Amino acid sequence: MKEVKENVRIRATVALIASVSFFTSLTLFTSLTAHGAQRTVRDKVYTKEQATRGAEIYGTYCDKCHDPAKLPEGKKPPPPVVGAKFKDNWQDKTLGELYTTILTTMPSDASTVLTPEQTLDVLAHLLKLNEYPDGTTPLKNDDAMKATVIVK
C-alpha cells in the first residue's frame, strides 16, 4: 500500500512538472509568434528609391550643417549622422526617436519644415549612408517603423 501511494505521488509530481513545462513552452511560443523577433535597421526597412529621394532632400536642407566642409565658420558642428559615432549615439534607440528628432528639430535654423514623407526619405538616406541594407518595402510612419531598433 505504501508503494502504491509513493508511485501515485511520483506520477502526480511528474505530471505536474510536465504540465508546467508544456504551458511555459506554449506561452513562450505564443509570445514569440505574436510579437516576432524585435525588428532592427538591419532588417531591410527602407527602399533604394526612398534613400535616393532622401539624398536630394539632405543635399538641399541638411548638408549645409552636417557636412563639416560646408559648416559656417564659428558654428558648432552638429552630432554626426554617419559612422561609428552616429551608431554609438543611437544604439538601442528607435527609428521613431530619430524620426521625431529630425521632424521636430531639423533644420536647426528653421529655414524650412520637412514633411513627414520627406523626413522618412531623409531617414532612409541616413540608413543607407550608415550601410544598413535596403529592401523592397518603404519606411512608413507607423508603429512598426517607430519600434524599429537602431543597432551597430
C-alpha positions in Angstrom: 0.0 0.0 0.0 2.9 2.3 0.9 4.5 1.6 -2.5 1.2 2.4 -4.4 0.9 5.8 -2.6 4.6 6.6 -3.4 4.0 5.7 -7.1 0.9 7.9 -7.2 2.8 10.8 -5.7 5.7 10.3 -8.1 3.3 10.2 -11.1 1.5 13.3 -9.9 4.8 15.2 -9.5 5.9 14.1 -13.0 2.5 15.1 -14.4 2.7 18.5 -12.7 6.2 19.2 -14.0 5.3 18.1 -17.5 2.2 20.3 -17.4 4.1 23.3 -16.2 6.8 22.8 -18.8 4.2 22.4 -21.6 2.3 25.6 -20.6 5.6 27.5 -20.2 6.7 26.5 -23.6 3.3 27.2 -25.1 3.3 30.7 -23.6 6.8 31.4 -24.8 6.0 30.2 -28.3 2.8 32.2 -28.4 4.6 35.3 -27.3 7.4 34.9 -29.9 4.9 34.2 -32.6 2.6 37.1 -31.7 5.3 39.7 -31.3 8.0 38.2 -33.5 11.7 39.0 -33.0 12.5 42.6 -32.5 12.9 44.4 -35.8 16.1 46.3 -36.3 17.6 48.6 -39.0 19.4 45.5 -40.4 16.0 44.1 -41.5 15.9 46.0 -44.8 13.4 48.6 -43.6 13.7 51.1 -46.5 14.0 51.2 -50.2 16.7 52.5 -52.6 14.2 54.9 -54.1 13.4 56.3 -50.7 17.1 56.8 -49.9 17.6 58.5 -53.3 14.8 61.0 -52.6 16.3 61.4 -49.1 19.7 62.2 -50.6 18.2 65.1 -52.6 16.4 66.5 -49.6 19.5 66.1 -47.4 21.6 67.9 -50.0 19.2 70.8 -50.1 18.4 71.2 -46.4 20.8 69.2 -44.2 24.2 69.2 -45.8 24.9 72.9 -45.1 25.3 72.0 -41.4 26.1 68.3 -41.4 28.9 68.5 -43.9 31.9 69.8 -42.0 33.3 71.4 -45.2 30.1 73.5 -45.6 29.6 74.4 -41.9 29.7 78.2 -41.4 32.8 79.4 -39.6 32.2 79.7 -35.8 29.2 77.4 -35.9 29.3 74.4 -33.6 29.2 71.2 -35.5 26.1 69.0 -35.0 26.2 65.4 -33.9 27.5 63.2 -36.7 24.9 61.4 -38.9 27.3 58.9 -40.4 29.8 56.4 -38.9 30.6 54.8 -35.6 29.8 58.0 -33.6 26.3 58.1 -35.0 25.8 54.4 -34.4 27.1 54.8 -30.8 24.8 57.8 -30.2 21.7 56.0 -31.5 22.5 52.4 -30.4 19.4 50.7 -28.9 17.2 53.8 -29.7 14.4 53.5 -32.2 13.8 54.9 -35.7 10.8 56.5 -34.1 13.0 58.6 -31.9 15.3 59.5 -34.7 12.4 60.3 -37.0 10.9 62.6 -34.3 14.2 64.4 -33.8 14.6 65.1 -37.5 10.9 66.1 -38.0 10.8 68.4 -35.0 14.2 69.9 -34.8 15.7 70.0 -38.3 16.9 72.0 -39.9 18.1 73.8 -36.8 17.9 77.2 -38.4 14.2 76.7 -39.1 14.7 77.7 -42.7 12.2 75.0 -43.7 9.9 72.4 -42.2 10.2 68.9 -43.5 7.0 67.0 -44.2 6.6 63.6 -42.6 7.3 62.0 -46.0 10.4 64.0 -46.5 11.6 63.0 -43.0 11.1 59.3 -43.9 13.1 59.8 -47.0 15.9 61.5 -45.1 15.8 58.8 -42.6 16.2 56.2 -45.4 19.2 58.2 -46.7 20.8 58.1 -43.3 20.3 54.4 -43.1 21.9 54.0 -46.5 24.9 56.2 -45.5 25.4 54.1 -42.5 25.4 50.9 -44.7 22.2 49.4 -43.4 20.7 47.2 -46.2 17.8 48.4 -48.3 14.7 46.3 -49.0 11.6 46.3 -51.1 9.2 47.9 -48.7 9.5 51.6 -48.0 9.6 53.1 -44.5 6.2 54.2 -43.3 5.2 56.4 -40.5 3.7 53.6 -38.5 4.2 51.7 -35.2 6.5 49.2 -36.9 8.9 51.9 -38.0 8.7 53.7 -34.7 9.6 50.5 -32.8 12.5 49.5 -35.1 15.7 49.5 -33.1 18.9 51.1 -34.3 21.9 48.7 -33.9 25.5 48.8 -34.9 
